[in-house]
Amino acid sequence: MPTDDVARFLHALSPAHREEVRHQPRERQEKLAAAWEKELREDTALDTLSELSPAAAESEAARRVIEGPS
């Protein structure tokens, strides 16, 4: 499991989004990873999902950061 925030964020993304983010500057990747961490921390709707499947919650939060809320 990756340990730095950007690597963890990239791991949570879908393959298509992962490649898109990898081609962005490191500073942008770090901002997206920080937004992802904030989404995981602050979105109470992800709490239940996180209890059931932490990986699913991380993926959902990553999708929201990239695509915006559905």
C-alpha angles and dihedrals in degrees: 000000000000115000107198117079096242093049091048090048092049090049091054093052126092112257093256094050091043092059091045092053094043089061092056124090116275091246091058090047090053092050091050091048090051090050088050092052089049091050091052092048100043108032106091091191088069092055095080093043089049091055091051097040122357091192091054091050091050091049092048092049090049091050090050092051092051100037103023124239116317 
